[in-house]
Amino acid sequence: MRIIRCGMGKRSSFKRHERDYYRTPPSAVVPLLSHLPIMTHFIEPCAGDGALIDALEAVGHKCVYAADIEPQANSIRQSCFTKTPYMPGGTIITNPPWTRDIFHRVIIELTRRAPQTWLLADADWAHTKQAAPYLQMCSKIVAIGRVKWFGNTAGKDNAAWYCFERTNDGVTKFYGR
């Protein structure tokens, strides 16, 4: 059975892309940069065509593993996020599908695989009841504002980077724009 949802956000009317595939614009990466150590080595398990990797590597970070369930570039391996390798001393950074059941599985799976996992998602997610059990693992929320997903067109919903950590003490720090 194929489910079709309309719109990436709650105020849009276009047909949702299959598997929630939306290229990460470089402008969405900028707010994250000050929260990453210099020359961060990272894994990108929902890499699509590598847009997020390109933005991070352009400023000195290094992707050590990139995969996607349906890769859009030859340099990306075909694999599901559930098969992401363990990175005991590293970081995972990705723009995963925002469909809630998948997004919540991504949080659980990836937080098990690295000490620190950064996920890009809609900012409203943190204000929902369904987010409550996952926010215990969320150490930072970094506001982005409205992301222009399709070139120069205006976004309709705010987005944020969420940092999940296995050892988080339940305290979440918010970083505004």
Secondary structure in CASP SS format (residue, H / E / C, confidence):
PFRMAT SS
TARGET T0000
AUTHOR 0000-0000-0000
METHOD secondary structure of the structure
MODEL  1
M C 1.00
R C 1.00
I C 1.00
I C 1.00
R C 1.00
C E 1.00
G C 1.00
M C 1.00
G C 1.00
K C 1.00
R C 1.00
S C 1.00
S C 1.00
F C 1.00
K E 1.00
R C 1.00
H C 1.00
E H 1.00
R H 1.00
D H 1.00
Y C 1.00
Y C 1.00
R C 1.00
T C 1.00
P C 1.00
P H 1.00
S H 1.00
A H 1.00
V H 1.00
V H 1.00
P H 1.00
L H 1.00
L H 1.00
S C 1.00
H C 1.00
L C 1.00
P C 1.00
I C 1.00
M C 1.00
T C 1.00
H E 1.00
F E 1.00
I E 1.00
E E 1.00
P C 1.00
C C 1.00
A C 1.00
G C 1.00
D C 1.00
G C 1.00
A H 1.00
L H 1.00
I H 1.00
D H 1.00
A H 1.00
L H 1.00
E H 1.00
A C 1.00
V C 1.00
G C 1.00
H C 1.00
K E 1.00
C E 1.00
V E 1.00
Y E 1.00
A E 1.00
A E 1.00
D E 1.00
I C 1.00
E C 1.00
P C 1.00
Q C 1.00
A C 1.00
N C 1.00
S C 1.00
I C 1.00
R E 1.00
Q E 1.00
S C 1.00
C C 1.00
F H 1.00
T H 1.00
K H 1.00
T C 1.00
P C 1.00
Y C 1.00
M C 1.00
P C 1.00
G C 1.00
G C 1.00
T E 1.00
I E 1.00
I E 1.00
T E 1.00
N C 1.00
P C 1.00
P C 1.00
W C 1.00
T C 1.00
R H 1.00
D H 1.00
I H 1.00
F H 1.00
H H 1.00
R H 1.00
V H 1.00
I H 1.00
I H 1.00
E H 1.00
L H 1.00
T H 1.00
R H 1.00
R H 1.00
A C 1.00
P C 1.00
Q E 1.00
T E 1.00
W E 1.00
L E 1.00
L E 1.00
A E 1.00
D E 1.00
A H 1.00
D H 1.00
W H 1.00
A H 1.00
H H 1.00
T C 1.00
K H 1.00
Q H 1.00
A H 1.00
A H 1.00
P H 1.00
Y H 1.00
L H 1.00
Q C 1.00
M C 1.00
C E 1.00
S E 1.00
K E 1.00
I E 1.00
V E 1.00
A E 1.00
I E 1.00
G E 1.00
R E 1.00
V C 1.00
K C 1.00
W C 1.00
F C 1.00
G C 1.00
N C 1.00
T C 1.00
A C 1.00
G C 1.00
K C 1.00
D C 1.00
N E 1.00
A E 1.00
A E 1.00
W E 1.00
Y E 1.00
C E 1.00
F E 1.00
E E 1.00
R C 1.00
T C 1.00
N C 1.00
D C 1.00
G C 1.00
V C 1.00
T C 1.00
K E 1.00
F E 1.00
Y E 1.00
G C 1.00
R C 1.00
END
